[in-house]
Amino acid sequence: MTEGEPDREVTEQGMRHQGFTDDEVAELVLAKQLVDAPSLAALTLYHLCSAVAD
């Protein structure tokens, strides 16, 4: 699968797509650089599902 160009709204123009390791995400949360509710909720669900799968 090949990603296409993003179709961003005006308020999303400065956004960028980047991958992070689990450790990098944890550092961002602890440094209070990742604080938006949707991202934190998704991160919580990811960790809950990962724990169940183990």
PyMOL Python script that loads the backbone (N, CA, C, O; Angstrom):
from pymol import cmd

cmd.read_pdbstr("""\
ATOM      1  N   MET A   1       0.844  -1.174   0.000  1.00  0.00           N
ATOM      2  CA  MET A   1       0.000   0.000   0.000  1.00  0.00           C
ATOM      3  C   MET A   1       0.892   1.241   0.000  1.00  0.00           C
ATOM      4  O   MET A   1       1.895   1.292   0.711  1.00  0.00           O
ATOM      5  N   THR A   2       0.527   2.216  -0.784  1.00  0.00           N
ATOM      6  CA  THR A   2       1.262   3.474  -0.856  1.00  0.00           C
ATOM      7  C   THR A   2       0.377   4.599  -0.355  1.00  0.00           C
ATOM      8  O   THR A   2      -0.767   4.745  -0.786  1.00  0.00           O
ATOM      9  N   GLU A   3       0.927   5.406   0.576  1.00  0.00           N
ATOM     10  CA  GLU A   3       0.163   6.536   1.094  1.00  0.00           C
ATOM     11  C   GLU A   3       0.049   7.614   0.043  1.00  0.00           C
ATOM     12  O   GLU A   3       0.994   7.870  -0.703  1.00  0.00           O
ATOM     13  N   GLY A   4      -1.106   8.244  -0.018  1.00  0.00           N
ATOM     14  CA  GLY A   4      -1.308   9.367  -0.920  1.00  0.00           C
ATOM     15  C   GLY A   4      -1.017  10.674  -0.206  1.00  0.00           C
ATOM     16  O   GLY A   4      -0.654  10.685   0.971  1.00  0.00           O
ATOM     17  N   GLU A   5      -1.177  11.750  -0.912  1.00  0.00           N
ATOM     18  CA  GLU A   5      -0.992  13.069  -0.314  1.00  0.00           C
ATOM     19  C   GLU A   5      -2.146  13.352   0.645  1.00  0.00           C
ATOM     20  O   GLU A   5      -3.293  13.027   0.338  1.00  0.00           O
ATOM     21  N   PRO A   6      -1.861  13.950   1.798  1.00  0.00           N
ATOM     22  CA  PRO A   6      -2.940  14.264   2.744  1.00  0.00           C
ATOM     23  C   PRO A   6      -3.860  15.344   2.202  1.00  0.00           C
ATOM     24  O   PRO A   6      -3.420  16.249   1.493  1.00  0.00           O
ATOM     25  N   ASP A   7      -5.129  15.247   2.536  1.00  0.00           N
ATOM     26  CA  ASP A   7      -6.129  16.240   2.157  1.00  0.00           C
ATOM     27  C   ASP A   7      -6.537  16.964   3.432  1.00  0.00           C
ATOM     28  O   ASP A   7      -7.604  16.707   3.990  1.00  0.00           O
ATOM     29  N   ARG A   8      -5.681  17.870   3.885  1.00  0.00           N
ATOM     30  CA  ARG A   8      -5.889  18.525   5.179  1.00  0.00           C
ATOM     31  C   ARG A   8      -6.772  19.751   5.069  1.00  0.00           C
ATOM     32  O   ARG A   8      -6.809  20.448   4.055  1.00  0.00           O
ATOM     33  N   GLU A   9      -7.492  19.983   6.177  1.00  0.00           N
ATOM     34  CA  GLU A   9      -8.287  21.200   6.295  1.00  0.00           C
ATOM     35  C   GLU A   9      -7.342  22.360   6.600  1.00  0.00           C
ATOM     36  O   GLU A   9      -6.173  22.143   6.922  1.00  0.00           O
ATOM     37  N   VAL A  10      -7.841  23.578   6.500  1.00  0.00           N
ATOM     38  CA  VAL A  10      -7.018  24.770   6.722  1.00  0.00           C
ATOM     39  C   VAL A  10      -6.354  24.731   8.103  1.00  0.00           C
ATOM     40  O   VAL A  10      -5.183  25.089   8.230  1.00  0.00           O
ATOM     41  N   THR A  11      -7.072  24.309   9.118  1.00  0.00           N
ATOM     42  CA  THR A  11      -6.523  24.293  10.480  1.00  0.00           C
ATOM     43  C   THR A  11      -5.504  23.177  10.692  1.00  0.00           C
ATOM     44  O   THR A  11      -4.850  23.137  11.734  1.00  0.00           O
ATOM     45  N   GLU A  12      -5.356  22.276   9.733  1.00  0.00           N
ATOM     46  CA  GLU A  12      -4.435  21.148   9.858  1.00  0.00           C
ATOM     47  C   GLU A  12      -3.171  21.319   9.009  1.00  0.00           C
ATOM     48  O   GLU A  12      -2.364  20.393   8.924  1.00  0.00           O
ATOM     49  N   GLN A  13      -2.986  22.472   8.387  1.00  0.00           N
ATOM     50  CA  GLN A  13      -1.915  22.651   7.413  1.00  0.00           C
ATOM     51  C   GLN A  13      -0.513  22.428   7.979  1.00  0.00           C
ATOM     52  O   GLN A  13       0.359  21.972   7.239  1.00  0.00           O
ATOM     53  N   GLY A  14      -0.260  22.720   9.223  1.00  0.00           N
ATOM     54  CA  GLY A  14       1.081  22.564   9.782  1.00  0.00           C
ATOM     55  C   GLY A  14       1.381  21.173  10.315  1.00  0.00           C
ATOM     56  O   GLY A  14       2.477  20.917  10.814  1.00  0.00           O
ATOM     57  N   MET A  15       0.416  20.281  10.211  1.00  0.00           N
ATOM     58  CA  MET A  15       0.598  18.943  10.774  1.00  0.00           C
ATOM     59  C   MET A  15       1.579  18.126   9.950  1.00  0.00           C
ATOM     60  O   MET A  15       1.722  18.331   8.745  1.00  0.00           O
ATOM     61  N   ARG A  16       2.252  17.195  10.619  1.00  0.00           N
ATOM     62  CA  ARG A  16       3.139  16.284   9.911  1.00  0.00           C
ATOM     63  C   ARG A  16       2.904  14.869  10.400  1.00  0.00           C
ATOM     64  O   ARG A  16       2.437  14.662  11.520  1.00  0.00           O
ATOM     65  N   HIS A  17       3.221  13.913   9.580  1.00  0.00           N
ATOM     66  CA  HIS A  17       3.035  12.490   9.870  1.00  0.00           C
ATOM     67  C   HIS A  17       4.409  11.931  10.230  1.00  0.00           C
ATOM     68  O   HIS A  17       5.365  12.077   9.469  1.00  0.00           O
ATOM     69  N   GLN A  18       4.500  11.291  11.397  1.00  0.00           N
ATOM     70  CA  GLN A  18       5.789  10.754  11.841  1.00  0.00           C
ATOM     71  C   GLN A  18       5.553   9.560  12.736  1.00  0.00           C
ATOM     72  O   GLN A  18       4.618   9.551  13.537  1.00  0.00           O
ATOM     73  N   GLY A  19       6.388   8.559  12.605  1.00  0.00           N
ATOM     74  CA  GLY A  19       6.308   7.391  13.469  1.00  0.00           C
ATOM     75  C   GLY A  19       7.109   7.595  14.745  1.00  0.00           C
ATOM     76  O   GLY A  19       8.113   8.307  14.750  1.00  0.00           O
ATOM     77  N   PHE A  20       6.660   6.967  15.828  1.00  0.00           N
ATOM     78  CA  PHE A  20       7.345   7.044  17.118  1.00  0.00           C
ATOM     79  C   PHE A  20       7.408   5.661  17.736  1.00  0.00           C
ATOM     80  O   PHE A  20       6.509   4.845  17.538  1.00  0.00           O
ATOM     81  N   THR A  21       8.460   5.400  18.480  1.00  0.00           N
ATOM     82  CA  THR A  21       8.535   4.158  19.239  1.00  0.00           C
ATOM     83  C   THR A  21       7.693   4.313  20.503  1.00  0.00           C
ATOM     84  O   THR A  21       7.312   5.425  20.867  1.00  0.00           O
ATOM     85  N   ASP A  22       7.408   3.206  21.166  1.00  0.00           N
ATOM     86  CA  ASP A  22       6.663   3.267  22.431  1.00  0.00           C
ATOM     87  C   ASP A  22       7.408   4.117  23.459  1.00  0.00           C
ATOM     88  O   ASP A  22       6.795   4.899  24.186  1.00  0.00           O
ATOM     89  N   ASP A  23       8.724   3.963  23.516  1.00  0.00           N
ATOM     90  CA  ASP A  23       9.523   4.739  24.469  1.00  0.00           C
ATOM     91  C   ASP A  23       9.470   6.233  24.166  1.00  0.00           C
ATOM     92  O   ASP A  23       9.396   7.049  25.085  1.00  0.00           O
ATOM     93  N   GLU A  24       9.506   6.596  22.888  1.00  0.00           N
ATOM     94  CA  GLU A  24       9.425   8.003  22.513  1.00  0.00           C
ATOM     95  C   GLU A  24       8.063   8.593  22.889  1.00  0.00           C
ATOM     96  O   GLU A  24       7.982   9.730  23.353  1.00  0.00           O
ATOM     97  N   VAL A  25       7.007   7.825  22.689  1.00  0.00           N
ATOM     98  CA  VAL A  25       5.666   8.307  23.055  1.00  0.00           C
ATOM     99  C   VAL A  25       5.578   8.492  24.569  1.00  0.00           C
ATOM    100  O   VAL A  25       5.029   9.487  25.043  1.00  0.00           O
ATOM    101  N   ALA A  26       6.113   7.544  25.322  1.00  0.00           N
ATOM    102  CA  ALA A  26       6.101   7.661  26.784  1.00  0.00           C
ATOM    103  C   ALA A  26       6.844   8.924  27.226  1.00  0.00           C
ATOM    104  O   ALA A  26       6.389   9.624  28.131  1.00  0.00           O
ATOM    105  N   GLU A  27       7.973   9.217  26.599  1.00  0.00           N
ATOM    106  CA  GLU A  27       8.725  10.430  26.926  1.00  0.00           C
ATOM    107  C   GLU A  27       7.910  11.685  26.629  1.00  0.00           C
ATOM    108  O   GLU A  27       7.924  12.636  27.410  1.00  0.00           O
ATOM    109  N   LEU A  28       7.201  11.690  25.503  1.00  0.00           N
ATOM    110  CA  LEU A  28       6.365  12.839  25.151  1.00  0.00           C
ATOM    111  C   LEU A  28       5.243  13.043  26.166  1.00  0.00           C
ATOM    112  O   LEU A  28       4.943  14.176  26.541  1.00  0.00           O
ATOM    113  N   VAL A  29       4.628  11.956  26.606  1.00  0.00           N
ATOM    114  CA  VAL A  29       3.553  12.061  27.593  1.00  0.00           C
ATOM    115  C   VAL A  29       4.104  12.588  28.916  1.00  0.00           C
ATOM    116  O   VAL A  29       3.535  13.505  29.507  1.00  0.00           O
ATOM    117  N   LEU A  30       5.215  12.006  29.382  1.00  0.00           N
ATOM    118  CA  LEU A  30       5.797  12.428  30.657  1.00  0.00           C
ATOM    119  C   LEU A  30       6.301  13.868  30.621  1.00  0.00           C
ATOM    120  O   LEU A  30       6.288  14.554  31.644  1.00  0.00           O
ATOM    121  N   ALA A  31       6.743  14.328  29.457  1.00  0.00           N
ATOM    122  CA  ALA A  31       7.209  15.703  29.299  1.00  0.00           C
ATOM    123  C   ALA A  31       6.058  16.674  29.036  1.00  0.00           C
ATOM    124  O   ALA A  31       6.274  17.870  28.842  1.00  0.00           O
ATOM    125  N   LYS A  32       4.834  16.145  29.034  1.00  0.00           N
ATOM    126  CA  LYS A  32       3.620  16.936  28.787  1.00  0.00           C
ATOM    127  C   LYS A  32       3.643  17.619  27.419  1.00  0.00           C
ATOM    128  O   LYS A  32       3.127  18.725  27.254  1.00  0.00           O
ATOM    129  N   GLN A  33       4.254  16.935  26.435  1.00  0.00           N
ATOM    130  CA  GLN A  33       4.246  17.420  25.073  1.00  0.00           C
ATOM    131  C   GLN A  33       3.163  16.737  24.244  1.00  0.00           C
ATOM    132  O   GLN A  33       2.811  17.212  23.165  1.00  0.00           O
ATOM    133  N   LEU A  34       2.646  15.642  24.739  1.00  0.00           N
ATOM    134  CA  LEU A  34       1.525  14.937  24.105  1.00  0.00           C
ATOM    135  C   LEU A  34       0.391  14.969  25.118  1.00  0.00           C
ATOM    136  O   LEU A  34       0.370  14.197  26.076  1.00  0.00           O
ATOM    137  N   VAL A  35      -0.552  15.879  24.886  1.00  0.00           N
ATOM    138  CA  VAL A  35      -1.587  16.119  25.903  1.00  0.00           C
ATOM    139  C   VAL A  35      -3.014  16.084  25.371  1.00  0.00           C
ATOM    140  O   VAL A  35      -3.962  16.194  26.148  1.00  0.00           O
ATOM    141  N   ASP A  36      -3.181  15.931  24.052  1.00  0.00           N
ATOM    142  CA  ASP A  36      -4.551  15.984  23.539  1.00  0.00           C
ATOM    143  C   ASP A  36      -5.300  14.694  23.869  1.00  0.00           C
ATOM    144  O   ASP A  36      -4.747  13.597  23.792  1.00  0.00           O
ATOM    145  N   ALA A  37      -6.551  14.853  24.233  1.00  0.00           N
ATOM    146  CA  ALA A  37      -7.370  13.735  24.706  1.00  0.00           C
ATOM    147  C   ALA A  37      -7.508  12.596  23.694  1.00  0.00           C
ATOM    148  O   ALA A  37      -7.385  11.438  24.092  1.00  0.00           O
ATOM    149  N   PRO A  38      -7.758  12.861  22.412  1.00  0.00           N
ATOM    150  CA  PRO A  38      -7.892  11.732  21.476  1.00  0.00           C
ATOM    151  C   PRO A  38      -6.620  10.883  21.382  1.00  0.00           C
ATOM    152  O   PRO A  38      -6.701   9.656  21.318  1.00  0.00           O
ATOM    153  N   SER A  39      -5.458  11.520  21.374  1.00  0.00           N
ATOM    154  CA  SER A  39      -4.208  10.763  21.311  1.00  0.00           C
ATOM    155  C   SER A  39      -3.989   9.947  22.574  1.00  0.00           C
ATOM    156  O   SER A  39      -3.578   8.789  22.502  1.00  0.00           O
ATOM    157  N   LEU A  40      -4.258  10.539  23.727  1.00  0.00           N
ATOM    158  CA  LEU A  40      -4.075   9.823  24.990  1.00  0.00           C
ATOM    159  C   LEU A  40      -5.077   8.676  25.124  1.00  0.00           C
ATOM    160  O   LEU A  40      -4.739   7.621  25.660  1.00  0.00           O
ATOM    161  N   ALA A  41      -6.297   8.871  24.645  1.00  0.00           N
ATOM    162  CA  ALA A  41      -7.286   7.791  24.675  1.00  0.00           C
ATOM    163  C   ALA A  41      -6.857   6.649  23.758  1.00  0.00           C
ATOM    164  O   ALA A  41      -6.965   5.481  24.131  1.00  0.00           O
ATOM    165  N   ALA A  42      -6.372   6.979  22.565  1.00  0.00           N
ATOM    166  CA  ALA A  42      -5.906   5.945  21.631  1.00  0.00           C
ATOM    167  C   ALA A  42      -4.711   5.210  22.205  1.00  0.00           C
ATOM    168  O   ALA A  42      -4.612   3.990  22.067  1.00  0.00           O
ATOM    169  N   LEU A  43      -3.809   5.923  22.841  1.00  0.00           N
ATOM    170  CA  LEU A  43      -2.634   5.308  23.465  1.00  0.00           C
ATOM    171  C   LEU A  43      -3.056   4.357  24.591  1.00  0.00           C
ATOM    172  O   LEU A  43      -2.501   3.267  24.729  1.00  0.00           O
ATOM    173  N   THR A  44      -4.024   4.769  25.378  1.00  0.00           N
ATOM    174  CA  THR A  44      -4.524   3.918  26.459  1.00  0.00           C
ATOM    175  C   THR A  44      -5.141   2.641  25.896  1.00  0.00           C
ATOM    176  O   THR A  44      -4.866   1.550  26.395  1.00  0.00           O
ATOM    177  N   LEU A  45      -5.971   2.768  24.863  1.00  0.00           N
ATOM    178  CA  LEU A  45      -6.569   1.580  24.243  1.00  0.00           C
ATOM    179  C   LEU A  45      -5.509   0.661  23.650  1.00  0.00           C
ATOM    180  O   LEU A  45      -5.613  -0.561  23.754  1.00  0.00           O
ATOM    181  N   TYR A  46      -4.495   1.245  23.031  1.00  0.00           N
ATOM    182  CA  TYR A  46      -3.393   0.459  22.465  1.00  0.00           C
ATOM    183  C   TYR A  46      -2.715  -0.371  23.557  1.00  0.00           C
ATOM    184  O   TYR A  46      -2.465  -1.562  23.374  1.00  0.00           O
ATOM    185  N   HIS A  47      -2.420   0.267  24.691  1.00  0.00           N
ATOM    186  CA  HIS A  47      -1.758  -0.453  25.777  1.00  0.00           C
ATOM    187  C   HIS A  47      -2.665  -1.506  26.406  1.00  0.00           C
ATOM    188  O   HIS A  47      -2.195  -2.583  26.774  1.00  0.00           O
ATOM    189  N   LEU A  48      -3.943  -1.213  26.534  1.00  0.00           N
ATOM    190  CA  LEU A  48      -4.881  -2.196  27.083  1.00  0.00           C
ATOM    191  C   LEU A  48      -4.987  -3.404  26.174  1.00  0.00           C
ATOM    192  O   LEU A  48      -4.969  -4.542  26.644  1.00  0.00           O
ATOM    193  N   CYS A  49      -5.097  -3.168  24.879  1.00  0.00           N
ATOM    194  CA  CYS A  49      -5.199  -4.287  23.930  1.00  0.00           C
ATOM    195  C   CYS A  49      -3.902  -5.081  23.864  1.00  0.00           C
ATOM    196  O   CYS A  49      -3.928  -6.304  23.721  1.00  0.00           O
ATOM    197  N   SER A  50      -2.771  -4.397  23.966  1.00  0.00           N
ATOM    198  CA  SER A  50      -1.470  -5.080  23.967  1.00  0.00           C
ATOM    199  C   SER A  50      -1.324  -5.976  25.195  1.00  0.00           C
ATOM    200  O   SER A  50      -0.774  -7.074  25.108  1.00  0.00           O
ATOM    201  N   ALA A  51      -1.818  -5.504  26.336  1.00  0.00           N
ATOM    202  CA  ALA A  51      -1.718  -6.279  27.575  1.00  0.00           C
ATOM    203  C   ALA A  51      -2.590  -7.526  27.508  1.00  0.00           C
ATOM    204  O   ALA A  51      -2.201  -8.577  28.017  1.00  0.00           O
ATOM    205  N   VAL A  52      -3.756  -7.427  26.892  1.00  0.00           N
ATOM    206  CA  VAL A  52      -4.667  -8.562  26.757  1.00  0.00           C
ATOM    207  C   VAL A  52      -4.086  -9.592  25.793  1.00  0.00           C
ATOM    208  O   VAL A  52      -4.260 -10.794  25.991  1.00  0.00           O
ATOM    209  N   ALA A  53      -3.391  -9.124  24.745  1.00  0.00           N
ATOM    210  CA  ALA A  53      -2.839 -10.017  23.741  1.00  0.00           C
ATOM    211  C   ALA A  53      -1.648 -10.816  24.257  1.00  0.00           C
ATOM    212  O   ALA A  53      -1.323 -11.871  23.711  1.00  0.00           O
ATOM    213  N   ASP A  54      -0.998 -10.320  25.303  1.00  0.00           N
ATOM    214  CA  ASP A  54       0.193 -11.008  25.837  1.00  0.00           C
ATOM    215  C   ASP A  54      -0.140 -12.240  26.592  1.00  0.00           C
ATOM    216  O   ASP A  54       0.757 -12.917  27.095  1.00  0.00           O
TER     217      ASP A  54
END
""", "prot")
cmd.dss("prot")
cmd.show_as("cartoon", "prot")
cmd.util.cbc("prot")
cmd.orient("prot")
